[in-house]
Amino acid sequence: MELTGKIKVLNQTQIIGNNGFQKREVVIATEEQYSQKILVEFIKDQCDMLDAYAVGQLVKIDINLKGREWINPEGVPKYFNSIQGWRIQSLDSPKAAKETTVEHQGLSFIEIPGDDDLPF
């Protein structure tokens, strides 16, 4: 499966537990009518892949859905899902990544076709 959108949040790598397990999370905002903010986690050596990316970049992430069952102390099962990324690719063109856009505000002029013989 894959997910496409702009990077909204790019967290630092977290080290969890005594065994040094690494996890890094990124939030992707999809570009559809009702944008979804989707948390994707990269684990272990894959955390380093995110070093080349920044907030605002358009990316495609290949993902796997993971599900787990946990039995609480009362014996009731609970289910948890996670989205794990295993590959990320920039969709921004190299030129677009370097450019900054400037919005001009103010008056706009419309050229009206016609005679150009003004009396002054």
N, C-alpha and C positions, 0 to 999 in steps of 0.2 A: 504494500500500500504506500501511497505517497501523500504528502501534504504540501501545499504551496501557499505562501503568504509573506508578509513583512515581519521582520524580527521586532517585537515590541519590548521584550525584556530578555536580557542575556546575563544570567547569574554566574558567579564565580564557582569553581569546582569545590564541592564539599567532600570532606573525608568523614565517613560514617563508621563508627564502631572501632574496636581494637585491631581489626584485621586490615585496616587501611582501604576499605571499599570506597571508590570514588564515584561521585554522581554530579552531573552538571545539568541544570535546567534552562530551557529557552522557551519563551512564550511567542507563538506565531499568531499574528492577526490575519485571518483569511480575507481575501478581497472578493467578497460577494455582497449582495444587497444588505444582508444582516451579518456583518462581520463576526466571526467567532474568534475568541482568544483561547488558543489551545496550548496547554503545557506539554512539552516533549522533554523527556529526560535522556541524556546520554550517559553511559556508564563505563567504568574502567578506562581503558586506553582511548576510547572514543571521545572522551571529554576534551582532549587536545584538538580535535577537529574544529571546535568552535572558536579557537583562538584567532582564526583568520576572518571572523565575521563581526559585524557591529550592528547596533540597533538601527533600524530603518532600512536595512538591506532586504531585497526581495530574494527569497530562497525557496528551494524545493528540498524537502526532507523525506527520505525513505524511512518508513516506520514499521514497527511490529506492535500489535496489541497484546498485552500480557494481562492475565487474570489470576487471582489468588483467592484461596478460601482460608478463612481464619475462624476457629471455633472459640467463642468467648468463654469466660469462666462459668457462665450458666449453661454452656453446651449448645448455644445457638450459633449456627454458622453465619458468618458475614463474608461478603465478597468485595474484592477491591480490584480495580482495573488501573493499568498504567499504559502510557504510550512511550515506547522506547525508539529513539532514532538510531539508525546505524550508518546513514550516509547523508551528507548535506552538500548542496550545490548552489552556487550563486546564480541568479537569473538576471541580475543587473548587468548591463553592458559595461565594459571597462570605461568607456567614455562617460556614461551616465554616473558611474560611481565617483568620478573625479570632479564632475561639474557641480556647481551649486546653482540653484535657481534663485532668481531675484524677481520678485513681483513688483511691478510698477503700478503705483496708484496715482490717481489724478485725472486730468482731462484726457479724453480720447478725441481724436479728430477723424472726421469722416470726409473723404474726398467725394464731392458731388460732381458728376460728369456734366459737362456743358461748356458754354463759351467762356473763354478766358480773357475776354476783352473788357477789363474793368476800366472805368474812367479815370483812375488815378495811378 
